[in-house]
Amino acid sequence: MRAVLFDRYGDPDVLTEAELPAPEPGPGRISVDVTHAGVNFAEVMFRRGQIPVGLPHVPGLEVTGTVRAVGEGVTGLRPGQRVAALTLDGGGYAEVVLARADLTVVLEGPRAIADPALAAAFPCNVPVALGLLESAARLLPGESVLVLAAAGGVGTAAAQLARRAGASLVLGAVSTATKAEYAAGFGYDEVVRYEALAELVADRTGGRGVDVVLDSVGGEQRAAAAGLLAPLGRQLIFGDAAQQDAPVQPDHLWFGSRALVGYNIGDLAHRAPALVRGHLERAAELVAAGDVRVDFTEFALADAAEAHRILTDRSSTGKLVLRVNG
Ligand SMILES: NC(=O)c1ccc[n+]([C@@H]2O[C@H](COP(=O)([O-])OP(=O)(O)OC[C@H]3O[C@@H](n4cnc5c(N)ncnc54)[C@H](OP(=O)(O)O)[C@@H]3O)[C@@H](O)[C@H]2O)c1
């Protein structure tokens, strides 16, 4: 089968095409003939060695396609069914990938998503946005939310879901005016560049601050956002795009009556799989019903490096999807 992999860490050019044997599913797993694979910022972190992975590594944390074969003990899935799956061990940038049966949804009934590219564009970012807001932040109706990297895959889903959950105010921050304009179409009350964020939060909350910050950026934006939290506000830490992790001083949390909460879908898929499954099922239903809009840009599998490049140089908006065999 055709795949894109990297056998050393580095810039997007380390992604190369290769011919590999198609994997066979073991117990509890299925194999999927992939039509499309989503591209996630986490795959950039793997590729540059920010999160070490075994080499060579075929990236790809989410796919859509048809079931090719089912492993021992798998029920409710059969060859030929159209599915979307989280492939959190990677492997999605390939014509065939293994997926856990419990992290696979059949695209039928209330989860019927006709567009295959769209079906590859939601399995990671929409469940993550649900998990962040509902399970980690425990967002209450009437609370306010601030999303950093507001124009990206997770950010554009999170704004819509925060709004649906009854948030009274949904603010976003991005690096450029073009991204601010783009993100405004996803349910935000207002999106500004990071430089203007402190003033925006002060104006829109009467100086009180925001209840929840979704922070996948880290670095100086993490430090700045900490100062924008309302009393007992929660800063959700779920990424480090800036590659500038900093030590946490717990005393600062209680001095300032605020919380830092971590969220990692990979960890939860092992330790709380039913929670992730629930979010994946609901995400499929929200997308199928058109209740959450996922805007995506398609690339050929062979152009995976270009997709990584625009994620890394911060010029991407929305979600990026690879066309593998569609
Ligand atoms: N913990 C989890 O379970 C989990 C799951 C999924 C995603 N995530 C994280 O959530 C974030 C969003 O994921 P995504 O796939 O939807 O990506 P994305 O938001 O489409 O792209 C990443 C965004 O991060 C921002 N960014 C800030 N500093 C950056 C830097 N130094 N270099 C590159 N980008 C920078 C950029 O937006 P601006 O230019 O507007 O700042 C960029 O568009 C990522 O950080 C990802 O690692 C975490």
The ligand as a MOL file (V3000), in Angstrom:
LIG
                    3D

  0  0  0     0  0            999 V3000
M  V30 BEGIN CTAB
M  V30 COUNTS 48 52 0 0 0
M  V30 BEGIN ATOM
M  V30 1 N -4.5450 17.4830 23.7500 0
M  V30 2 C -5.3090 16.9570 22.8030 0
M  V30 3 O -5.9600 15.9250 22.9940 0
M  V30 4 C -5.3730 17.6450 21.4770 0
M  V30 5 C -6.1570 17.1130 20.4420 0
M  V30 6 C -6.2570 17.8100 19.2380 0
M  V30 7 C -5.5390 19.0060 19.0940 0
M  V30 8 N -4.7630 19.4450 20.1130 0 CHG=1
M  V30 9 C -4.0260 20.7160 19.9720 0
M  V30 10 O -4.9540 21.6940 19.6380 0
M  V30 11 C -4.3630 22.6610 18.7720 0
M  V30 12 C -5.2370 22.7920 17.5540 0
M  V30 13 O -5.0810 21.6300 16.7560 0
M  V30 14 P -5.4610 21.6670 15.2280 0
M  V30 15 O -5.0170 20.3820 14.6440 0
M  V30 16 O -6.8780 22.1060 15.0980 0 CHG=-1
M  V30 17 O -4.4740 22.8030 14.6830 0
M  V30 18 P -4.8350 24.2770 14.1770 0
M  V30 19 O -5.4690 25.0480 15.2810 0
M  V30 20 O -5.5540 24.1860 12.8950 0
M  V30 21 O -3.3750 24.8320 13.9270 0
M  V30 22 C -2.5480 25.1680 14.9950 0
M  V30 23 C -2.6310 26.6720 15.2930 0
M  V30 24 O -1.8140 26.9630 16.4180 0
M  V30 25 C -1.4970 28.3350 16.3770 0
M  V30 26 N -0.1070 28.5590 16.7780 0
M  V30 27 C 0.2730 29.2880 17.8360 0
M  V30 28 N 1.5990 29.3270 17.9260 0
M  V30 29 C 2.0900 28.6070 16.8970 0
M  V30 30 C 3.3940 28.3160 16.4420 0
M  V30 31 N 4.4780 28.7580 17.0800 0
M  V30 32 N 3.5190 27.5610 15.3460 0
M  V30 33 C 2.4460 27.0890 14.7050 0
M  V30 34 N 1.1570 27.3440 15.0910 0
M  V30 35 C 0.9910 28.1180 16.1710 0
M  V30 36 C -1.7410 28.8130 14.9440 0
M  V30 37 O -2.8570 29.7110 14.9820 0
M  V30 38 P -2.5440 31.2880 15.1650 0
M  V30 39 O -1.5710 31.6130 14.0720 0
M  V30 40 O -3.8420 31.9620 15.0040 0
M  V30 41 O -1.9530 31.4240 16.5280 0
M  V30 42 C -2.0760 27.5530 14.1930 0
M  V30 43 O -3.0120 27.7880 13.1690 0
M  V30 44 C -2.9450 22.1600 18.4790 0
M  V30 45 O -2.0310 22.8580 19.2820 0
M  V30 46 C -3.0070 20.6940 18.8420 0
M  V30 47 O -1.7620 20.1810 19.2540 0
M  V30 48 C -4.6650 18.7990 21.2870 0
M  V30 END ATOM
M  V30 BEGIN BOND
M  V30 1 1 1 2
M  V30 2 2 2 3
M  V30 3 1 2 4
M  V30 4 1 4 5
M  V30 5 2 4 48
M  V30 6 2 5 6
M  V30 7 1 6 7
M  V30 8 2 7 8
M  V30 9 1 8 9
M  V30 10 1 8 48
M  V30 11 1 9 10
M  V30 12 1 9 46
M  V30 13 1 10 11
M  V30 14 1 11 12
M  V30 15 1 11 44
M  V30 16 1 12 13
M  V30 17 1 13 14
M  V30 18 2 14 15
M  V30 19 1 14 16
M  V30 20 1 14 17
M  V30 21 1 17 18
M  V30 22 2 18 19
M  V30 23 1 18 20
M  V30 24 1 18 21
M  V30 25 1 21 22
M  V30 26 1 22 23
M  V30 27 1 23 24
M  V30 28 1 23 42
M  V30 29 1 24 25
M  V30 30 1 25 26
M  V30 31 1 25 36
M  V30 32 1 26 27
M  V30 33 1 26 35
M  V30 34 2 27 28
M  V30 35 1 28 29
M  V30 36 1 29 30
M  V30 37 2 29 35
M  V30 38 1 30 31
M  V30 39 2 30 32
M  V30 40 1 32 33
M  V30 41 2 33 34
M  V30 42 1 34 35
M  V30 43 1 36 37
M  V30 44 1 36 42
M  V30 45 1 37 38
M  V30 46 2 38 39
M  V30 47 1 38 40
M  V30 48 1 38 41
M  V30 49 1 42 43
M  V30 50 1 44 45
M  V30 51 1 44 46
M  V30 52 1 46 47
M  V30 END BOND
M  V30 END CTAB
M  END
